[in-house]
Structure formats: C-alpha cells, structure tokens
Amino acid sequence: MADDLEQFRRDTRAWLEANCPPEMREPVRSEKDICWGGRKWTFQSEAQRRWLEIMAERGWTVPDWPREYGGGGLSPAEAKVLRQEMASLGCRKPLESFGISMLGPALLKYGTEEQKQEHLPKIARGEIRWCQGYSEPNAGSDLASLATRAEDKGDHFLVNGQKVWTSYADQADWIFCLVRTDPAAKQGGISFLLFDMETPGVSTKPILLISGNSPFCETFFDDVVVPKDQVLGAVNDGWSVAKYLLGHEREMISGMGGRSLGPSLPELALRRAGRDEHGRLDDPVLRARIALFEVRSHAFAAMSERFLDRLKAGSVHPAQASMMKYLGTELNKDRHELLMAAGGSEALEWDSEASHGGAAARAWLRTKANSIEGGTSEIQLNIVAKRILELPEA
C-alpha cells in the first residue's frame, strides 16, 4: 500500500509538472485570480480556462468525489497526496465553489440519484455557480426562526420571502435555500430547496460594504415556483441537511486561516521596512509579531491537515468544525492586521494603480465579516464550550 501511494505521488507530481500552466503556479494576488466558474463567469486568462478544463477532465477539481459524479475517485490518502503535491509546486486550485465546499457533500449524503446526476457533474466542471440562502433580516444566529415560506401547491412550492448576506447571489446560477414549509414547527418545519436564480420572481440587490466591494446581497423571492423534485432530503427535514452543510461551510471558512493572497508577510515587511545589519527585518516589534504569527500559522496548518484526515475517515467530533472556523477566522484577521502594519501608510492608499485599487486595505476591511459569516465567533465559542469542553451552562 505504501509503495502504491509513493508511486501515485511520483505520477501525480510528473503530471502536474507537465500540465499545470506556468501562470497557474504564480501566487494568487487577488480574488480576480480565483476561478469561480458558472454561466456568468469570465475567465481571466486562457491559462485559467485550460487549467480548469484539464483538471475537471481528470476529476481533480473534486478528487475525492465518485467518478460517476465528475470526481476523481481518489482515496482520502491519494487526495491528500494531490493536495500536497499541488502545494509543493505552487499550483492554484483550478476551481473555488460553494458547490464543491458546501452543497456537494450535502448532495452526496442526502440527494436522490437523479439530483446527484443532474448537479454534481456540473459543479465538478465549473459549469454552475451556487449561492446559499440561509440568513434573513430577522433570522441570523437564530437561523431556525426563518420566515421565508414555501406553500404547497400540489406539484410545486410557491416561495415568498427574503434572504440577506447571500454571498455572490448576483453572480450565482442556482441557490440552495432554507424555507418554511410548516409554520407550526420550528426546526421541524423547514425544507431545503434547490432552484435556478433565473426563475421568475427571484431578484438580488448587492450590499455595499466598508471595503467598497459588494460580495453580499439581499435576495428576494416573489411567488417563485419551485418543482417538488428540487427538495433536497425530506420535506420538513431541511434542518438536518442545513446542519450537515453548516459543518462543511465552517470547514471552508476555517481554510482562510491557512490561505494568503498576495505577498507573504515576511516578504512584504522586508520590502517596506528593510533589513538590519544582520539581514533581519529592521523593526524588532514587527519582526516578533510576524514570527509569532508564522508559528501559529504552521500549527494551524498541521491541525487542519489532521482535521481533514479525521473528517474523511468519519471520526471527527461534530463540533470540531466550529473550533476550526473560529481559529481560522482569527488567524486570517491577524494576517491582514499584520499586512497593514507591514505596509505602513502606503497600505492605507485606496485608489491608485500602484496599490491595485487599495487591495490591501479593502481585504483587511473585508476580514471583519469573517467573524460573522458561517455563524458568529460567539456562537462558535459557545458550541466549543458546550460540546467539546462540556462546560456547564452559565
């Protein structure tokens, strides 16, 4: 088995070296370098398009999904080797997608065979982009109090209501959405629907953030017709699907703690502050802060690898995703605080070409939402306290 895995590693490295375009081995400098896919997506370069196509053809956009659904059919150990070799060569992910990180696992667990065949291959090929309809103006941390309703009309549901903080709703093709199908129950009256964002009655309105960008939207549903075969799981059992998916969302958000856009912290700090006579960063306080951050970052990466291994093996504690989400969120916020400190006054610049349109400052401001999205940090700490530490109620 070990020999087979080493041979797989050699073959994988050789294939990546031969097929990953040089442009796709350069560091990701901004969100524009990330391929999201979908009907509205415009490729930033021919290399980006080619990288997605050849990885999707091999099933390596979702390497551990079954082959019959567009995946690579790799074992957890093989998928780990692929991640390691891509990281070693600096290969970018060919595709980022809420379909991959959130909906896909839920479809694999709860979907009918027809739903899997319909949606999973399109997700794997980057042909469809999904958004998440969870939060509402009066249902955030208490998500189960959601009010968007779906009335049973025989062969379809008629959906009316509103969602808020819908990430990239204006760019998405389809939405996975929690709706109330039984007003007499709370968690037990919620269903999980899938529907096209071009369905009549669906509209979106971007929310302008302090970063100057609008990744989040308000989403409105006015007499939206959704066929009943687009319910994921059982009617009125959508809360089970939602909880399962939330674990994967928190896993995805925690990954921000190990991901950096643009120059590394030491690289940027050296560029701004210069070196002392020993070749070290010529700012001892900043040097110490960056060193501590690098230690925490490596520790988090090791913990994340262990978490993924246990997740794939089905032995992870259900609440550990909350712990990872909280730690990854705090680490990502700390990284951007240090990037701003290392950049000095230049990092505050907002509009010039030299600052790439204020990329550093806008990214720093964007991280303030990390502690809210996917469940607030306070909620995550409560979950860890109750379910992992087993602390008594206050």
C-alpha positions in Angstrom: 0.0 0.0 0.0 2.8 2.4 0.9 4.6 1.6 -2.3 1.5 2.2 -4.3 1.0 5.6 -2.7 4.6 6.6 -3.4 4.1 5.6 -7.0 0.9 7.7 -7.1 2.8 10.6 -5.7 5.5 10.3 -8.4 2.9 10.0 -11.1 0.9 12.9 -9.7 3.9 15.2 -9.5 5.0 14.4 -13.0 1.5 15.0 -14.4 1.2 18.4 -12.6 4.6 19.5 -13.8 3.7 18.6 -17.3 0.1 20.0 -17.3 -0.1 23.0 -14.9 0.4 26.2 -16.9 3.2 28.4 -15.5 0.7 31.2 -15.0 -1.3 28.9 -12.7 1.8 28.4 -10.5 2.1 32.1 -9.6 0.8 33.2 -6.2 -2.9 34.4 -6.1 -2.8 38.2 -5.8 -6.5 38.9 -5.5 -9.9 37.4 -5.8 -9.7 38.1 -9.6 -7.1 35.3 -9.8 -9.6 32.8 -8.3 -11.7 30.8 -10.8 -15.4 30.6 -9.6 -17.0 29.1 -12.7 -20.6 29.4 -13.7 -22.6 30.8 -16.5 -21.7 34.4 -15.6 -18.0 33.8 -15.0 -15.4 35.3 -17.4 -12.0 33.7 -17.4 -9.2 36.0 -16.6 -6.8 34.2 -19.0 -6.6 31.3 -21.4 -4.3 29.6 -18.9 -7.0 29.8 -16.2 -9.5 28.2 -18.6 -7.1 25.5 -19.7 -6.2 24.6 -16.1 -9.9 24.2 -15.1 -10.7 22.1 -18.2 -7.8 19.6 -17.8 -8.3 19.3 -14.0 -12.1 18.8 -14.5 -11.5 16.2 -17.2 -9.3 14.2 -14.8 -11.9 14.7 -12.0 -9.4 16.6 -9.8 -11.5 19.6 -9.2 -13.2 17.3 -6.7 -10.7 14.5 -6.4 -12.4 12.5 -3.7 -15.9 12.5 -5.3 -17.0 9.4 -7.0 -16.1 9.2 -10.7 -19.8 8.8 -11.8 -20.4 12.3 -10.5 -17.5 14.0 -12.1 -14.9 13.3 -9.4 -11.5 11.7 -9.4 -12.5 8.7 -7.3 -9.4 9.1 -5.2 -9.0 7.6 -1.7 -8.5 10.0 1.2 -4.8 9.2 1.2 -4.5 9.9 -2.5 -6.4 13.1 -2.3 -4.1 14.2 0.5 -1.1 13.5 -1.7 -2.6 15.5 -4.5 -3.1 18.5 -2.2 0.5 18.2 -1.0 2.0 18.0 -4.5 -0.1 20.9 -5.7 1.1 23.0 -2.8 4.7 21.9 -3.3 4.6 23.1 -7.0 2.5 26.2 -6.1 -0.4 25.1 -8.3 -3.5 27.2 -7.8 -6.8 25.5 -7.2 -8.5 25.1 -10.6 -11.9 26.0 -9.1 -13.4 27.5 -6.0 -17.1 26.9 -5.5 -19.7 26.8 -2.8 -21.0 23.8 -4.8 -17.8 22.0 -4.0 -17.2 23.1 -0.4 -20.8 23.1 0.8 -23.6 21.8 -1.4 -21.7 18.9 -2.9 -21.2 17.0 0.3 -24.9 17.5 1.2 -25.9 16.3 -2.2 -23.7 13.2 -1.9 -25.3 12.4 1.5 -29.0 13.4 1.0 -29.6 13.7 -2.7 -31.5 11.3 -4.9 -29.7 9.7 -7.7 -31.4 12.0 -10.2 -30.3 15.1 -8.2 -26.7 13.8 -8.0 -26.5 13.1 -11.7 -28.1 16.5 -12.5 -26.0 18.8 -10.3 -22.7 17.2 -9.2 -21.0 16.8 -12.7 -21.9 20.5 -13.5 -20.3 21.6 -10.2 -17.2 19.5 -10.9 -16.8 21.0 -14.3 -17.3 24.6 -13.1 -20.5 25.0 -15.2 -22.7 26.1 -12.4 -22.1 28.5 -9.5 -24.2 28.2 -6.3 -25.1 30.6 -3.6 -26.5 30.0 -0.1 -30.0 31.2 1.0 -29.8 30.9 4.8 -29.7 34.2 6.8 -32.7 36.5 6.9 -33.2 40.0 8.3 -34.7 38.5 11.4 -33.0 35.1 11.4 -29.3 35.2 11.7 -27.8 33.4 14.7 -31.2 32.0 15.4 -31.5 30.6 11.9 -34.3 28.3 12.7 -36.7 31.3 13.2 -36.5 31.9 9.4 -39.8 33.2 7.8 -39.3 32.7 4.0 -42.2 30.4 3.3 -42.9 27.8 0.6 -46.6 27.0 0.1 -47.5 23.5 -1.2 -49.3 24.0 -4.5 -49.6 20.3 -5.4 -46.8 19.7 -7.9 -44.7 22.7 -6.8 -43.9 25.1 -4.0 -44.6 28.8 -4.2 -41.8 30.6 -2.4 -42.0 34.1 -0.9 -39.7 35.9 1.4 -36.2 37.4 1.7 -32.7 36.4 2.4 -29.7 38.6 3.4 -25.9 38.3 3.3 -26.2 36.0 0.3 -22.6 35.7 -0.8 -22.3 36.4 -4.6 -26.0 36.0 -5.2 -25.8 38.4 -8.1 -23.2 36.1 -9.7 -24.8 32.8 -8.9 -26.7 30.5 -11.3 -28.6 28.4 -8.6 -29.3 28.8 -4.9 -29.7 26.2 -2.1 -32.2 27.7 0.2 -33.9 27.1 3.5 -37.6 27.7 3.5 -40.5 27.2 6.0 -42.9 24.6 4.8 -44.7 24.1 8.2 -45.4 27.2 10.2 -46.5 25.2 13.2 -43.0 23.8 13.8 -39.6 25.5 14.2 -36.7 23.2 13.1 -39.2 20.6 12.1 -41.0 22.9 9.7 -38.0 23.7 7.4 -37.2 22.3 4.0 -34.1 22.6 1.8 -34.8 23.7 -1.8 -32.6 24.0 -4.9 -33.7 26.4 -7.7 -32.4 28.4 -10.6 -31.7 32.1 -9.9 -33.2 33.0 -13.2 -36.6 31.6 -12.1 -39.2 34.4 -12.4 -39.6 36.2 -9.1 -36.0 36.0 -7.9 -34.1 39.3 -7.6 -30.9 40.4 -5.9 -29.6 43.7 -4.5 -25.8 44.0 -3.7 -24.9 45.3 -0.2 -22.1 47.8 -0.3 -19.5 47.1 2.5 -17.0 49.3 4.2 -14.4 47.7 1.9 -16.1 49.4 -1.1 -17.0 46.0 -2.5 -20.3 44.1 -2.6 -19.8 40.4 -2.2 -23.0 40.0 -0.2 -26.6 40.6 -1.5 -30.1 40.9 -0.4 -32.2 38.2 -2.2 -35.9 38.5 -2.7 -38.5 35.8 -3.7 -41.8 36.9 -5.0 -44.1 33.9 -6.0 -41.2 31.8 -7.1 -42.3 28.4 -8.5 -40.0 25.5 -7.4 -40.8 21.9 -8.5 -41.1 19.4 -5.7 -38.4 17.2 -7.1 -35.9 20.1 -6.2 -36.3 19.4 -2.5 -33.0 18.0 -1.0 -33.8 15.5 1.7 -37.3 15.1 3.0 -39.9 17.9 3.2 -39.8 19.4 6.7 -36.4 17.8 7.4 -34.3 20.5 5.8 -32.8 21.4 9.2 -30.9 18.1 9.1 -29.4 19.0 5.8 -28.7 22.5 6.9 -26.7 21.4 10.0 -24.7 19.0 7.9 -23.9 21.7 5.4 -23.0 24.2 8.1 -20.2 21.9 9.2 -18.7 22.0 5.7 -19.2 25.8 5.5 -17.3 26.3 8.7 -14.6 24.0 7.4 -14.3 26.1 4.3 -14.2 29.4 6.2 -11.5 28.0 8.6 -9.4 27.4 5.5 -8.9 31.1 5.2 -6.6 30.8 8.1 -4.1 28.9 6.0 -4.5 30.9 2.8 -2.8 34.1 1.9 -3.5 36.4 -1.1 -0.6 38.4 -2.4 3.0 38.6 -0.9 3.8 36.7 2.2 4.1 38.6 5.5 7.9 38.4 5.7 8.3 39.4 2.0 6.1 42.5 2.3 7.6 43.5 5.7 11.1 43.3 4.3 10.1 45.3 1.2 8.6 48.1 3.4 10.9 48.2 6.5 14.2 46.9 5.0 16.9 44.8 6.8 19.1 45.5 9.7 22.9 44.8 9.8 22.2 41.1 10.4 19.8 40.8 7.4 16.7 40.6 9.6 13.6 42.7 9.3 14.6 46.2 10.6 11.7 46.5 13.0 12.1 44.3 16.1 8.5 44.7 17.3 7.0 43.8 13.9 9.6 41.1 13.5 8.5 39.4 16.7 4.8 39.8 15.8 5.3 38.2 12.4 7.4 35.4 13.9 4.7 34.5 16.4 2.1 34.6 13.6 4.2 32.3 11.4 4.4 29.8 14.3 0.6 29.9 14.8 0.0 29.6 11.1 2.2 26.5 10.8 0.5 25.0 13.9 -2.9 25.7 12.4 -1.9 24.1 9.0 -0.8 20.9 10.8 -4.1 20.9 12.8 -6.1 21.5 9.6 -4.4 18.5 8.0 -5.3 16.3 10.9 -8.8 17.6 10.9 -9.3 16.8 7.2 -7.8 13.3 7.7 -10.3 12.6 10.5 -13.1 14.2 8.6 -12.6 11.9 5.6 -12.3 9.0 8.0 -15.6 9.9 9.6 -14.0 10.1 13.1 -14.1 13.9 13.7 -16.0 15.4 16.6 -19.1 17.1 15.2 -18.3 20.4 16.9 -14.7 20.5 15.8 -15.7 22.4 12.6 -16.8 25.2 14.9 -13.3 25.2 16.6 -11.6 25.3 13.2 -13.8 28.0 11.9 -13.1 30.2 14.9 -9.3 29.7 14.8 -9.1 30.1 11.1 -11.2 33.3 11.3 -8.9 34.8 14.0 -5.8 33.8 12.1 -7.0 35.4 8.9 -7.9 38.6 10.6 -4.5 38.7 12.3 -2.7 38.1 9.0 -4.4 41.1 7.4 -3.7 43.3 10.5 0.0 42.5 10.1 -0.1 43.0 6.4 -1.5 46.5 7.1 1.2 47.1 9.8 3.9 45.9 7.4 2.6 48.1 4.6 2.7 51.3 6.7 0.9 54.3 5.5 1.1 53.1 1.9 -1.2 50.2 2.8 -3.9 52.7 3.6 -4.0 54.0 0.0 -7.4 53.4 -1.6 -7.5 54.0 -5.3 -4.2 54.1 -7.2 -2.9 51.6 -9.7 0.3 51.1 -7.5 -1.9 49.8 -4.7 -4.0 47.7 -7.1 -7.1 49.8 -6.1 -6.4 49.6 -2.4 -6.3 45.8 -2.4 -4.6 45.5 1.0 -6.9 47.9 2.8 -10.1 46.5 1.2 -9.1 42.9 2.0 -8.3 44.0 5.6 -11.8 45.6 5.9 -13.4 42.5 4.4 -12.0 40.3 7.1 -14.2 42.0 9.6 -17.1 39.9 8.3 -15.2 36.6 8.9 -16.2 36.5 12.5 -19.9 36.8 11.5 -20.4 34.7 8.4 -20.9 31.0 8.8 -22.0 31.6 12.4 -20.6 34.3 14.7 -17.5 33.8 16.7 -19.5 34.0 19.9 -21.8 31.2 18.6 -18.7 29.0 17.7 -17.2 29.6 21.2 -20.5 28.6 22.8 -20.5 25.4 20.8 -16.9 24.5 21.7 -17.6 25.3 25.4 -20.8 23.1 25.5 -19.9 20.2 23.2 -16.1 19.8 23.4 -15.2 21.2 26.8 -18.6 20.2 28.3 -18.7 23.3 30.4 -21.9 23.9 32.5 -24.5 26.5 31.5 -23.8 29.9 33.0 
